[in-house]
Structure formats: C-alpha cells, structure tokens
C-alpha cells in the first residue's frame, strides 16, 4: 500500500485530501501543529513545520512515498496583518520539509501548494508561463517557496512539483474566507425568520472558484503522474463576480436580505480579476472539474443552516 504524509493535515483541505487518498488506496500519515487530531484512520504526529528537527523525525519515521505540504498561512488578509509569520510558515516551513527529504530519502515525491496570488494581474485567464509577480505578502511567500523548490529539484535531485491553486471552497472552510462568511451570515438570517443584513467586503472583483474535492483530486493525480511538469495551475477555468455568488446564496434564503459594505473587510489591495487557464493539467493528466462553485455554495449554506446558532 502506498504511503502519503500530509503536513497541515488538520486544516480545511487536509480532511478532503485524506479522504481522497484513502479512497484511492493510500495509507495516510498526518502531521500538524495541534496536539490533538480526531481522525482515527490517520497515524498522526504533532509537529511544527518551523521545527526542523521535528519535521526530519516525522519524515524519517513515516518514510512515505509522497509528501503533501498543506501547512501554510493561506489567507491573503491574514498575510497583510502578519507578514513575518506568513513568510516563516510558508517559506521556512517548506525548506524544513525539503531538507528532511534530502537527508532521509530523496526518492520521496513532494507536492507543494502555491497560489494564483503569485501571478501578476491580467485581464484574461492566467497560464503557467505567465509572469509571476505577486502584490501581497501571501503571494510573495509562495513565489519564494517555488524558488526553493527549484533549487532542491536542480541541485539536490528532489522530486518536487508545485501547484498554483486558484480559489477553492467547501464545507469546513473558515468563516474568515469570503464565501463561507456569506453562507453563514445568510443561513443565520434564514434561521432567524426575520429580514437581515449581510456584511460584505469588496464584491466587485472576479474570482475563479473550485470545489475543494476537485482540487484534492488534482493533487493526487499530479503525484501519481510518472512525468509531471514542475508547476501546474489547479482551478475551475471560469471567473465569477463575487457579487453574483453573493446573490446566488441570498436566493437560497426565504428572507429579505440587505447588503451592507463593511470597510474593515476590504484588503489593502485587491486584484480585479483572477481566472485560471487549466489547459495544461487537462492535457497532461486528463483532470477536469466535476463540481461547480454553486454546488459548493449550496453545500456550505445547507451546512450552516443545520448548525445551532
């Protein structure tokens, strides 16, 4: 049985990746900063990616066939508030994993998760050969992560592939992210049986959103490829205006809902359009999305509708 080690297993995407891997014949080992982890099907090692000795011990003990690094500060908004911690976690943490593989077993495949935020803004779908020139701390940290991946690939012969993941969502994502925030606010208004107000940030930007289940399937397919490219975009391939997605969620409610801008939710800088050109992964691996963003939003709204307020 193939063994996969997932750093950052306790996060939103981790739960979906574990399920995807297990359903395709992997034994999954997990690691995260938190001492407690609920999934009994996963052998778990608590460790901080900033502790190089701990990470090396986890890799040496697990000796997996493949490593997925999901451990990151993954919010652009948080990265503006905590740029130092963002850089340390996303760059130094990645170096510690690369070093652990270099020291223990160079045959381990590694998948590093980057972001569409690495790209320079364009008014069309962005492909892997387009310019990488991030404009926020999060995107910059992921650019630097990729440069270190290249160093370890070229100079140490490490089998490392990077993905530039575009926005993705699903049940379990933190309400600090825009779509879960909308879904929770609107579900709570519905449950109140009264008219209400949904507080929003900038809803005039356009974003390409995927269902998280499609994203983790792409991650698995990439590591299973015998000759993967160094970098793949992972995204749905169509952008929607945030306002359109908000209006869809509002349409799920039977209450009158008003929209109110909250300027504390605005970012210092917001790219007008981010849309994925996913032709490379479609051509190379035969991956294509099986769900739409509207599938994910309905699931999230229904989830919050069932929660006690």
Backbone bond lengths (Angstrom), bond angles and torsions (degrees), N, CA, C in turn:
res aa  C-N    CA-C-N  psi(-1)  N-CA   C-N-CA  omega(-1)  CA-C   N-CA-C  phi
1 X - - - 1.471 - - 1.526 110.07 -
2 X 1.343 116.62 134.25 1.463 121.25 179.04 1.527 109.96 -69.39
3 X 1.329 115.43 144.06 1.462 120.21 179.95 1.534 110.01 -112.90
4 X 1.323 114.81 132.53 1.466 120.68 177.52 1.515 108.90 -121.38
5 X 1.329 116.30 135.21 1.459 122.88 175.46 1.521 107.87 -109.86
6 X 1.328 115.69 124.25 1.468 121.01 -177.15 1.523 109.10 -114.43
7 X 1.325 116.82 110.29 1.463 120.91 171.64 1.535 108.12 -82.95
8 X 1.346 115.94 139.15 1.455 119.94 -174.24 1.515 111.78 78.80
9 X 1.332 116.07 27.28 1.471 121.60 -174.47 1.528 112.48 -64.20
10 X 1.342 117.39 -23.42 1.459 120.31 -176.92 1.513 114.55 -81.13
11 X 1.318 117.28 -2.98 1.458 120.31 -178.48 1.515 112.97 -84.95
12 X 1.315 114.76 -179.75 1.469 122.78 -177.35 1.526 112.31 -54.28
13 X 1.334 117.41 -53.31 1.460 120.68 -176.73 1.528 111.05 -70.96
14 X 1.327 116.91 -29.89 1.459 120.86 -177.21 1.518 113.49 -54.77
15 X 1.325 117.32 -44.91 1.461 121.07 -178.72 1.524 111.37 -61.09
16 X 1.325 116.51 -39.75 1.472 120.52 179.65 1.528 111.11 -71.90
17 X 1.330 117.15 -38.69 1.456 119.96 179.03 1.521 110.95 -65.97
18 X 1.329 117.22 -41.93 1.471 120.57 177.15 1.521 110.29 -55.85
19 X 1.326 116.53 -47.95 1.471 120.91 -178.51 1.528 110.73 -63.34
20 X 1.334 116.91 -43.44 1.465 121.02 179.31 1.527 110.84 -60.65
21 X 1.313 116.83 -44.87 1.467 120.55 -178.14 1.526 111.42 -67.67
22 X 1.322 117.03 -45.08 1.453 120.25 -179.42 1.520 111.67 -62.38
23 X 1.318 116.90 -37.68 1.468 120.83 179.25 1.528 112.09 -69.28
24 X 1.327 116.84 -12.49 1.465 120.68 179.76 1.529 111.69 -118.18
25 X 1.331 115.65 28.15 1.457 120.33 167.12 1.512 117.70 87.91
26 X 1.333 117.62 15.99 1.464 120.16 179.19 1.522 111.21 -96.37
27 X 1.317 115.10 145.76 1.455 121.99 162.81 1.528 106.67 -90.25
28 X 1.323 117.42 127.47 1.465 120.53 -172.18 1.524 111.04 -110.03
29 X 1.325 114.80 128.95 1.461 123.12 172.03 1.530 106.32 -109.12
30 X 1.310 117.01 136.90 1.452 120.23 -178.14 1.509 112.99 -121.23
31 X 1.320 115.76 152.73 1.463 120.98 174.94 1.518 108.57 -144.91
32 X 1.336 114.68 142.83 1.464 120.61 178.83 1.522 107.58 -160.39
33 X 1.320 114.50 171.26 1.466 119.83 -177.48 1.518 112.01 -74.43
34 X 1.326 117.78 -24.00 1.463 121.65 -175.33 1.529 110.71 -78.83
35 X 1.338 118.46 137.71 1.470 120.56 -178.40 1.522 113.52 -71.52
36 X 1.339 117.51 -26.79 1.463 119.96 -178.34 1.520 110.30 -107.83
37 X 1.320 115.25 140.32 1.458 121.92 -179.50 1.509 107.34 -145.63
38 X 1.329 116.56 130.03 1.460 120.53 -166.22 1.525 115.09 -86.04
39 X 1.329 119.02 -26.02 1.463 121.38 -172.30 1.529 110.47 -75.05
40 X 1.321 116.01 107.56 1.461 121.14 -176.99 1.526 112.90 -74.44
41 X 1.327 118.00 -10.90 1.464 120.57 178.56 1.522 112.28 -82.36
42 X 1.329 116.52 -5.42 1.460 122.09 -177.04 1.520 109.56 -114.34
43 X 1.329 117.34 126.91 1.471 120.98 172.53 1.525 107.06 -73.46
44 X 1.307 116.36 124.87 1.465 119.87 -166.53 1.519 112.51 -119.49
45 X 1.344 115.40 134.92 1.462 122.48 176.22 1.527 108.85 -125.74
46 X 1.335 118.34 109.45 1.467 118.60 176.10 1.526 110.58 -68.19
47 X 1.313 116.83 132.40 1.466 121.23 178.86 1.519 108.67 -164.11
48 X 1.311 115.11 149.23 1.460 122.37 176.19 1.525 108.00 -98.43
49 X 1.333 118.10 127.47 1.467 120.03 -177.96 1.529 111.97 -62.53
50 X 1.323 117.48 -16.69 1.462 119.92 177.34 1.529 112.97 -82.01
51 X 1.328 116.90 -7.74 1.467 122.34 177.42 1.526 108.05 -98.82
52 X 1.304 116.59 96.55 1.474 121.40 -173.15 1.526 112.64 -60.52
53 X 1.331 117.49 -38.47 1.468 119.88 -179.56 1.523 111.12 -65.43
54 X 1.338 116.86 -41.80 1.463 120.48 179.33 1.526 110.82 -64.18
55 X 1.326 116.55 -42.30 1.465 120.22 -179.35 1.528 110.26 -65.17
56 X 1.312 116.97 -40.55 1.466 120.36 177.94 1.526 110.93 -62.77
57 X 1.336 116.45 -39.47 1.471 119.72 179.13 1.527 111.24 -66.19
58 X 1.328 116.45 -40.58 1.467 119.80 179.43 1.529 110.00 -61.71
59 X 1.330 116.98 -46.21 1.467 120.66 -179.92 1.525 110.69 -63.96
60 X 1.331 116.74 -43.30 1.467 120.36 -179.27 1.523 111.51 -65.02
61 X 1.319 117.17 -36.02 1.466 121.13 -179.99 1.527 111.40 -74.88
62 X 1.329 116.51 -44.45 1.469 120.72 -176.23 1.524 111.92 -74.91
63 X 1.319 117.05 -38.91 1.463 123.21 -174.60 1.534 111.86 41.34
64 X 1.326 116.05 63.04 1.467 119.69 -176.33 1.528 111.93 -79.50
65 X 1.306 114.91 169.47 1.463 120.56 171.18 1.528 110.26 -82.22
66 X 1.333 115.80 -29.96 1.454 120.36 -176.34 1.524 109.91 -146.94
67 X 1.319 115.82 146.27 1.462 122.77 176.48 1.529 108.63 -120.35
68 X 1.328 115.60 133.68 1.465 122.19 171.24 1.525 107.45 -111.77
69 X 1.323 116.72 127.13 1.470 118.78 177.33 1.521 110.30 -104.00
70 X 1.335 115.36 102.27 1.466 122.14 175.22 1.524 111.28 -102.26
71 X 1.325 117.25 -3.86 1.467 121.05 -176.21 1.525 109.14 -71.79
72 X 1.320 116.94 114.29 1.467 119.44 -174.89 1.514 111.02 -167.71
73 X 1.330 114.81 157.64 1.466 121.01 158.34 1.522 104.43 -82.90
74 X 1.327 117.66 112.46 1.460 120.83 -169.00 1.518 113.82 -110.23
75 X 1.301 117.67 7.30 1.462 121.63 -178.65 1.524 110.66 -107.00
76 X 1.323 115.87 126.41 1.463 120.13 175.80 1.525 110.17 -60.97
77 X 1.338 116.33 -42.67 1.464 120.34 -178.87 1.525 111.12 -60.52
78 X 1.329 116.60 -43.98 1.470 120.70 178.70 1.525 110.30 -64.89
79 X 1.331 116.34 -37.70 1.468 119.40 -177.68 1.520 112.42 -63.98
80 X 1.333 117.89 -30.86 1.464 120.56 175.42 1.520 110.69 -67.59
81 X 1.337 116.85 -35.28 1.461 121.19 -178.78 1.524 112.12 -81.38
82 X 1.348 116.80 -32.06 1.467 121.59 -174.90 1.533 110.46 -130.31
83 X 1.329 118.03 63.98 1.471 119.04 -175.76 1.530 113.76 -64.43
84 X 1.350 116.82 -35.49 1.463 118.61 -179.19 1.528 111.69 -66.24
85 X 1.337 115.89 -47.11 1.465 120.14 -179.64 1.525 110.51 -65.61
86 X 1.333 116.62 -36.83 1.460 120.75 176.88 1.522 110.53 -59.64
87 X 1.327 116.69 -47.23 1.465 120.44 -178.84 1.528 111.14 -65.53
88 X 1.323 116.29 -44.96 1.460 119.46 -179.48 1.528 111.42 -60.48
89 X 1.322 116.73 -48.59 1.460 120.26 -176.92 1.523 111.11 -65.98
90 X 1.322 116.69 -48.06 1.457 120.80 -171.94 1.519 113.83 -78.80
91 X 1.325 117.49 -26.96 1.464 119.97 -178.29 1.525 111.45 -104.68
92 X 1.324 117.31 -57.04 1.472 120.13 -178.88 1.526 110.26 -63.46
93 X 1.345 117.00 -39.80 1.458 119.96 177.46 1.518 111.84 -59.88
94 X 1.315 116.57 -41.58 1.469 121.08 178.20 1.526 111.06 -65.36
95 X 1.324 116.85 -43.03 1.474 120.11 178.65 1.521 110.21 -59.40
96 X 1.321 117.29 -40.54 1.461 120.31 179.66 1.533 111.71 -61.96
97 X 1.329 117.02 -37.60 1.465 119.98 176.87 1.529 110.60 -69.11
98 X 1.326 117.03 -43.82 1.470 120.64 178.11 1.528 110.87 -60.84
99 X 1.314 116.51 -41.91 1.463 120.59 178.35 1.527 111.71 -64.63
100 X 1.330 116.29 -40.16 1.465 119.98 179.29 1.525 110.97 -61.34
101 X 1.328 116.66 -39.35 1.466 120.07 177.83 1.522 110.45 -69.99
102 X 1.312 116.72 -42.05 1.472 119.89 178.82 1.526 111.64 -58.32
103 X 1.328 115.98 -39.50 1.466 120.25 -176.44 1.525 113.01 -80.61
104 X 1.326 117.08 -29.16 1.462 119.79 -171.33 1.525 115.06 -103.61
105 X 1.339 117.14 -43.75 1.459 118.95 -176.37 1.525 109.50 -168.24
106 X 1.321 116.72 104.24 1.455 121.00 -176.14 1.531 113.06 -72.95
107 X 1.316 117.42 -6.96 1.461 119.92 179.65 1.532 112.77 -84.20
108 X 1.318 116.59 -7.80 1.468 119.95 178.23 1.527 108.86 -69.89
109 X 1.333 116.43 128.51 1.459 120.54 173.64 1.534 109.29 -78.58
110 X 1.326 116.32 146.38 1.468 121.13 178.38 1.524 108.82 -128.11
111 X 1.319 115.79 135.49 1.461 121.22 170.14 1.518 107.95 -116.56
112 X 1.339 115.49 121.31 1.459 122.11 178.32 1.530 109.26 -106.24
113 X 1.307 115.35 133.19 1.469 120.33 -176.79 1.523 110.01 -95.06
114 X 1.316 115.25 114.45 1.458 122.11 173.68 1.519 109.74 -105.01
115 X 1.320 116.87 -156.29 1.459 119.20 -169.27 1.527 112.35 -150.21
116 X 1.325 115.02 153.50 1.464 120.95 171.35 1.523 111.14 -63.14
117 X 1.342 117.02 -18.53 1.467 120.86 178.94 1.527 112.07 -67.22
118 X 1.331 116.68 -9.16 1.459 119.86 177.18 1.524 112.18 -72.39
119 X 1.321 116.68 -25.06 1.459 120.88 -172.29 1.530 113.15 -79.19
120 X 1.328 114.15 151.34 1.461 120.40 166.69 1.528 107.69 -69.42
121 X 1.314 116.35 141.86 1.460 120.89 -178.40 1.527 111.13 -62.77
122 X 1.349 114.88 135.70 1.455 121.54 176.65 1.525 108.73 -134.23
123 X 1.328 116.15 159.27 1.465 120.09 179.39 1.529 111.67 -96.82
124 X 1.329 116.57 27.72 1.469 123.12 179.11 1.528 108.17 -151.31
125 X 1.346 117.40 169.96 1.469 118.80 176.51 1.533 111.67 -58.66
126 X 1.326 115.13 140.14 1.463 121.60 -172.92 1.526 109.99 -99.52
127 X 1.347 116.02 131.26 1.461 121.94 177.13 1.518 111.77 -107.65
128 X 1.321 115.39 169.71 1.462 121.09 -174.37 1.528 113.36 -61.63
129 X 1.331 117.57 -25.41 1.471 120.13 -178.90 1.523 112.90 -88.52
130 X 1.337 117.87 -2.09 1.459 120.47 178.02 1.537 110.72 -73.58
131 X 1.318 115.07 163.78 1.463 120.85 -172.80 1.527 112.01 -65.93
132 X 1.313 114.87 133.46 1.462 122.50 174.21 1.522 107.52 -98.24
133 X 1.324 115.80 114.93 1.470 120.18 -177.20 1.526 108.02 -160.86
134 X 1.329 116.02 78.61 1.468 122.05 -172.55 1.520 111.94 -65.72
135 X 1.345 114.68 153.91 1.470 120.37 -178.63 1.526 112.21 -121.82
136 X 1.335 117.34 16.03 1.465 120.38 175.62 1.525 109.29 -145.42
137 X 1.339 118.24 160.90 1.472 120.51 -175.27 1.526 113.65 -58.36
138 X 1.321 117.27 -38.21 1.467 120.37 179.53 1.528 110.98 -62.41
139 X 1.327 116.21 -51.43 1.453 119.78 179.97 1.518 112.80 -60.48
140 X 1.326 116.55 -39.17 1.470 120.70 178.34 1.518 110.48 -62.92
141 X 1.325 116.97 -42.25 1.471 120.02 -179.88 1.526 110.91 -61.89
142 X 1.327 117.46 -36.40 1.462 120.85 179.84 1.528 111.51 -74.72
143 X 1.327 117.78 -31.68 1.463 120.75 172.41 1.523 110.80 -61.24
144 X 1.327 115.87 -45.01 1.465 120.22 -179.18 1.531 110.06 -67.19
145 X 1.325 117.50 -38.79 1.464 121.11 175.55 1.529 110.12 -54.06
146 X 1.324 116.50 -45.35 1.467 120.80 -179.64 1.529 112.28 -63.82
147 X 1.326 116.36 -37.45 1.467 119.04 178.96 1.526 111.27 -64.30
148 X 1.329 116.10 -38.60 1.465 118.76 176.60 1.528 110.78 -68.97
149 X 1.318 117.51 -35.74 1.461 120.23 175.57 1.527 110.23 -58.77
150 X 1.326 115.68 -42.23 1.469 120.23 179.11 1.524 111.27 -63.52
151 X 1.330 116.52 -41.26 1.467 120.13 178.28 1.520 110.87 -60.18
152 X 1.332 116.60 -46.41 1.475 119.75 -177.32 1.526 111.23 -72.08
153 X 1.329 116.65 -30.23 1.469 120.05 177.61 1.528 110.18 -68.59
154 X 1.323 116.47 -45.37 1.464 121.58 -173.63 1.522 111.98 -80.51
155 X 1.343 117.07 -45.65 1.464 120.66 -171.38 1.527 113.42 -92.44
156 X 1.327 117.76 -22.48 1.469 119.96 -178.48 1.521 113.23 -120.55
157 X 1.331 116.50 3.73 1.466 121.31 176.87 1.531 112.79 58.48
158 X 1.325 116.19 36.83 1.464 121.32 177.66 1.534 108.85 -84.96
159 X 1.318 116.52 139.65 1.472 122.11 -178.17 1.531 109.17 -88.37
160 X 1.317 115.08 84.21 1.454 119.78 -174.69 1.523 110.59 -122.37
161 X 1.328 115.39 130.35 1.456 122.71 176.67 1.527 108.94 -118.56
162 X 1.309 116.80 141.71 1.464 121.88 178.69 1.525 109.69 -111.11
163 X 1.308 116.43 142.42 1.460 120.73 170.31 1.520 108.56 -114.35
164 X 1.308 115.16 145.56 1.466 121.09 170.37 1.523 105.65 -108.22
165 X 1.326 114.46 94.49 1.460 120.38 -175.71 1.521 110.19 -82.12
166 X 1.315 115.40 131.57 1.458 120.48 173.82 1.534 107.81 -85.49
167 X 1.319 117.47 176.04 1.463 120.85 -174.88 1.521 111.67 -53.41
168 X 1.320 116.48 138.37 1.456 121.08 174.57 1.526 109.07 -145.17
169 X 1.303 115.26 154.63 1.460 120.68 -174.44 1.524 110.32 -150.04
170 X 1.319 115.42 172.72 1.460 121.97 179.57 1.514 109.08 166.50
171 X 1.316 115.56 175.04 1.467 120.88 178.32 1.525 109.50 -59.11
172 X 1.318 116.27 131.42 1.462 120.99 179.40 1.512 114.07 104.79
173 X 1.329 117.30 -12.71 1.467 118.72 177.15 1.521 109.82 -70.48
174 X 1.317 116.07 144.36 1.459 121.96 -177.64 1.517 111.52 -59.68
175 X 1.334 115.19 142.65 1.470 120.40 178.12 1.521 112.31 -70.76
176 X 1.326 117.99 -2.44 1.464 119.86 173.34 1.528 110.71 -73.80
177 X 1.339 116.86 -13.75 1.458 121.27 176.33 1.524 109.01 -90.03
178 X 1.319 115.42 154.02 1.460 120.96 -166.23 1.527 113.71 -61.89
179 X 1.321 119.30 -49.63 1.461 119.85 -173.45 1.530 113.25 -72.17
180 X 1.320 119.95 -43.29 1.475 118.18 173.69 1.526 112.20 -60.51
181 X 1.340 116.97 -34.03 1.463 120.37 177.39 1.523 110.45 -61.78
182 X 1.335 116.86 -47.16 1.463 120.24 177.41 1.526 110.92 -60.11
183 X 1.326 115.58 -47.84 1.472 119.87 -176.52 1.522 111.41 -60.65
184 X 1.321 117.18 -42.42 1.460 119.79 -179.13 1.525 111.13 -68.67
185 X 1.332 117.31 -45.46 1.465 119.75 179.81 1.527 111.58 -59.31
186 X 1.320 116.17 -45.06 1.465 120.39 -175.79 1.529 110.91 -72.86
187 X 1.324 117.65 -37.68 1.467 120.29 176.11 1.525 110.41 -62.74
188 X 1.325 117.20 -39.65 1.469 120.32 179.03 1.530 111.56 -66.38
189 X 1.330 116.84 -36.83 1.470 119.87 175.85 1.529 109.48 -63.96
190 X 1.321 116.28 -43.54 1.474 120.31 178.59 1.521 110.87 -58.11
191 X 1.312 116.13 -45.31 1.474 120.21 -178.45 1.526 112.01 -68.09
192 X 1.329 116.80 -24.83 1.471 120.00 -178.96 1.525 112.23 -73.56
193 X 1.350 116.21 -17.47 1.476 121.75 -177.01 1.524 112.21 62.70
194 X 1.324 115.89 24.08 1.462 120.36 178.82 1.524 108.94 -134.21
195 X 1.331 115.71 159.50 1.455 119.76 172.83 1.530 109.15 -63.53
196 X 1.331 116.43 156.14 1.461 117.92 -176.89 1.514 113.06 -157.41
197 X 1.317 114.55 179.72 1.463 122.68 -177.54 1.526 108.98 -120.78
198 X 1.336 116.78 133.19 1.460 121.60 172.32 1.520 107.76 -104.12
199 X 1.319 116.04 127.88 1.468 122.24 -177.85 1.526 109.01 -93.21
200 X 1.326 116.10 130.04 1.458 120.46 -173.09 1.525 110.57 -132.71
201 X 1.330 114.14 161.35 1.453 121.63 170.03 1.523 109.19 -96.70
202 X 1.316 115.91 -135.91 1.466 121.51 -178.18 1.533 109.18 -79.35
203 X 1.320 116.97 109.80 1.465 120.55 -179.00 1.529 112.04 -104.00
204 X 1.321 117.28 11.11 1.462 120.62 -178.01 1.530 112.60 -93.60
205 X 1.343 118.25 -6.24 1.460 120.61 -179.53 1.525 110.16 -83.70
206 X 1.322 115.81 160.04 1.466 123.02 180.00 1.527 108.95 -111.47
207 X 1.330 115.65 132.31 1.458 120.35 -178.16 1.532 111.33 -136.40
208 X 1.318 115.04 148.28 1.459 123.74 176.44 1.531 107.35 -96.42
209 X 1.320 116.79 111.06 1.466 121.68 -178.96 1.521 111.01 -110.94
210 X 1.334 116.06 137.67 1.461 122.65 173.14 1.517 110.26 -114.83
211 X 1.327 115.46 158.89 1.456 121.01 168.34 1.526 107.59 -74.91
212 X 1.302 117.87 136.36 1.464 121.69 -177.41 1.528 112.08 -58.35
213 X 1.329 118.31 -28.89 1.467 120.45 179.28 1.523 111.32 -64.37
214 X 1.341 117.08 -37.27 1.463 120.05 176.61 1.527 110.86 -67.58
215 X 1.318 116.50 -36.36 1.467 121.09 -177.25 1.529 110.88 -66.89
216 X 1.326 117.83 -46.44 1.471 119.08 -178.72 1.527 111.04 -69.24
217 X 1.316 117.32 -29.06 1.473 119.95 174.91 1.526 109.57 -64.60
218 X 1.321 116.43 -40.00 1.468 120.18 176.24 1.525 110.74 -62.25
219 X 1.324 117.39 -42.86 1.468 120.43 179.57 1.529 110.60 -58.63
220 X 1.333 116.19 -45.86 1.476 119.58 179.68 1.529 110.61 -62.58
221 X 1.316 117.53 -45.03 1.460 120.79 -177.82 1.523 111.57 -63.42
222 X 1.323 117.15 -34.31 1.465 120.38 179.23 1.526 110.85 -65.02
223 X 1.334 117.62 -47.28 1.469 118.93 -177.48 1.522 111.70 -71.52
224 X 1.315 116.87 -20.62 1.463 119.71 178.77 1.527 112.06 -84.99
225 X 1.329 117.33 -10.71 1.459 120.60 177.82 1.521 110.33 -71.14
226 X 1.325 116.18 137.59 1.473 119.93 -179.63 1.526 111.54 -74.39
227 X 1.322 117.33 -30.40 1.470 120.70 -179.09 1.526 110.24 -134.30
228 X 1.337 117.02 67.44 1.465 118.80 -179.18 1.527 111.29 -70.99
229 X 1.335 115.61 153.36 1.461 120.13 171.11 1.528 108.56 -71.01
230 X 1.327 116.35 167.45 1.462 120.40 -179.50 1.530 112.17 -69.90
231 X 1.341 116.32 -31.93 1.470 121.33 -176.20 1.527 109.48 -139.98
232 X 1.355 115.29 136.81 1.465 120.81 173.49 1.525 110.08 -130.80
233 X 1.322 115.94 136.86 1.456 120.55 163.98 1.520 109.11 -74.68
234 X 1.335 116.02 141.94 1.460 120.85 171.96 1.524 107.43 -129.52
235 X 1.321 116.35 109.61 1.454 121.13 -179.37 1.512 110.80 -166.89
236 X 1.321 116.68 165.05 1.455 121.78 -173.63 1.524 112.28 -67.16
237 X 1.342 116.51 -42.36 1.453 120.18 -179.75 1.515 114.60 106.96
238 X 1.341 116.58 8.86 1.462 120.96 176.14 1.516 109.15 -146.79
239 X 1.328 116.15 136.69 1.465 120.87 179.40 1.523 110.24 -101.76
240 X 1.328 115.41 145.32 1.463 122.80 174.74 1.527 108.40 -122.78
241 X 1.316 115.66 146.23 1.453 119.71 172.04 1.526 108.43 -68.15
242 X 1.331 116.96 134.88 1.463 120.33 -178.65 1.527 110.85 -55.96
243 X 1.325 116.58 -35.11 1.465 120.24 178.94 1.528 111.57 -61.22
244 X 1.334 117.47 -36.71 1.470 120.67 178.70 1.531 110.68 -65.68
245 X 1.328 116.67 -40.83 1.462 120.03 178.52 1.528 110.56 -67.01
246 X 1.331 116.57 -37.88 1.458 121.08 176.28 1.529 110.62 -61.73
247 X 1.309 116.61 -45.26 1.462 120.28 -179.36 1.527 111.17 -64.24
248 X 1.325 117.04 -34.91 1.472 119.74 176.43 1.527 110.82 -62.72
249 X 1.334 116.95 -45.27 1.471 119.62 -179.99 1.524 110.03 -64.08
250 X 1.329 116.82 -41.71 1.467 120.45 177.33 1.525 110.74 -58.36
251 X 1.346 116.53 -36.87 1.466 120.60 -178.90 1.530 112.65 -65.87
252 X 1.323 117.22 -17.92 1.471 121.14 178.59 1.524 111.80 -77.23
253 X 1.326 116.67 -16.30 1.464 121.49 -177.39 1.529 110.38 -95.51
254 X 1.337 115.54 151.85 1.462 120.14 176.04 1.532 111.81 -99.81
255 X 1.323 117.23 11.61 1.461 121.94 178.47 1.530 110.91 -104.19
256 X 1.312 115.99 158.85 1.469 120.90 173.85 1.527 107.90 -78.38
257 X 1.327 116.34 123.71 1.465 120.15 -175.27 1.522 109.10 -125.47
258 X 1.326 114.62 130.01 1.466 121.82 -179.98 1.533 108.85 -106.15
259 X 1.319 115.08 149.64 1.468 120.92 -178.40 1.521 109.24 -104.77
260 X 1.334 115.08 132.23 1.467 119.93 179.87 1.518 109.48 -132.92
261 X 1.326 116.73 126.50 1.463 121.02 178.39 1.522 110.85 -71.82
262 X 1.317 115.00 137.11 1.464 122.27 176.04 1.525 106.40 -122.03
263 X 1.329 116.95 106.43 1.467 120.14 -172.13 1.527 112.93 -69.33
264 X 1.323 117.94 -14.33 1.466 119.85 174.01 1.533 110.84 -70.28
265 X 1.345 116.75 -15.82 1.466 121.47 179.42 1.525 112.32 -90.99
266 X 1.319 117.77 -3.23 1.461 121.04 179.70 1.533 109.60 -82.82
267 X 1.334 116.19 145.39 1.465 121.56 176.09 1.530 109.74 -87.11
268 X 1.342 117.34 158.12 1.460 119.75 175.65 1.531 112.05 -59.64
269 X 1.330 116.41 -31.98 1.467 121.02 177.91 1.519 107.75 -147.50
270 X 1.336 117.23 135.76 1.449 121.85 -177.01 1.523 109.52 -134.79
271 X 1.337 116.47 119.37 1.458 121.33 179.39 1.529 109.83 -66.58
272 X 1.334 118.74 130.56 1.468 119.99 -175.68 1.526 114.16 -62.36
273 X 1.338 117.33 -38.96 1.467 121.61 -176.84 1.512 110.61 -139.09
274 X 1.345 116.69 131.30 1.464 121.52 169.20 1.528 106.72 -133.21
275 X 1.338 115.95 114.42 1.464 121.32 -178.52 1.528 109.23 -137.08
276 X 1.324 115.91 140.67 1.459 122.06 -172.77 1.530 112.14 -92.75
277 X 1.315 115.60 131.32 1.464 121.50 162.32 1.522 106.02 -93.26
278 X 1.339 116.63 105.82 1.469 120.70 -175.05 1.528 112.17 -103.12
279 X 1.337 117.02 22.38 1.467 120.11 -174.91 1.530 112.48 -64.69
280 X 1.331 118.40 -31.24 1.471 120.02 -177.63 1.523 111.47 -66.64
281 X 1.321 117.93 -48.80 1.464 119.87 -178.71 1.535 110.70 -69.10
282 X 1.324 116.69 -31.82 1.466 119.02 176.04 1.524 110.25 -65.29
283 X 1.340 116.28 -44.95 1.466 121.19 -178.33 1.521 111.80 -70.43
284 X 1.320 117.57 -44.32 1.469 121.63 -175.42 1.526 112.90 -73.02
285 X 1.333 115.95 -44.80 1.465 120.13 -168.58 1.523 113.92 -116.83
286 X 1.322 117.46 -8.14 1.459 119.34 -178.93 1.512 113.77 75.11
287 X 1.335 116.31 16.05 1.468 119.84 178.35 1.513 110.11 -78.59
288 X 1.315 116.41 140.23 1.461 121.78 168.48 1.520 107.50 -151.60
289 X 1.327 118.14 152.83 1.464 119.81 -176.69 1.529 112.02 -67.34
290 X 1.332 114.87 142.39 1.463 121.85 178.16 1.525 111.92 -105.21
291 X 1.330 116.83 -11.77 1.458 121.86 -178.42 1.526 109.09 -127.33
292 X 1.329 116.22 160.37 1.461 121.39 173.91 1.529 109.24 -107.42
293 X 1.321 115.70 168.41 1.455 119.98 175.99 1.523 110.53 -63.63
294 X 1.319 117.03 -29.24 1.466 120.07 -179.76 1.527 111.63 -70.27
295 X 1.336 116.94 -31.32 1.470 120.59 172.20 1.523 110.02 -61.00
296 X 1.332 115.46 -46.84 1.468 120.20 -178.85 1.519 111.39 -64.31
297 X 1.326 117.57 -42.28 1.467 120.60 -178.18 1.522 111.70 -65.13
298 X 1.326 117.11 -40.62 1.466 120.08 178.18 1.525 110.12 -63.04
299 X 1.337 117.73 -41.70 1.465 121.33 178.42 1.523 110.88 -63.22
300 X 1.333 117.09 -42.78 1.464 120.53 -179.17 1.527 111.36 -67.22
301 X 1.327 116.21 -44.43 1.458 120.18 178.63 1.531 110.46 -60.39
302 X 1.322 117.07 -46.39 1.468 120.78 179.39 1.520 111.65 -62.35
303 X 1.331 116.17 -36.62 1.472 120.69 178.20 1.527 110.30 -61.24
304 X 1.339 116.25 -49.70 1.469 119.43 -178.99 1.530 111.27 -68.55
305 X 1.310 117.17 -29.73 1.459 120.87 178.72 1.532 111.02 -63.34
306 X 1.331 115.79 -31.28 1.468 120.88 -177.67 1.528 112.26 -85.85
307 X 1.330 116.92 -13.24 1.464 120.34 -178.17 1.527 111.03 -77.93
308 X 1.322 116.29 146.34 1.461 119.98 174.49 1.526 108.16 -75.19
309 X 1.326 115.91 134.18 1.472 119.27 -179.71 1.517 111.38 -81.18
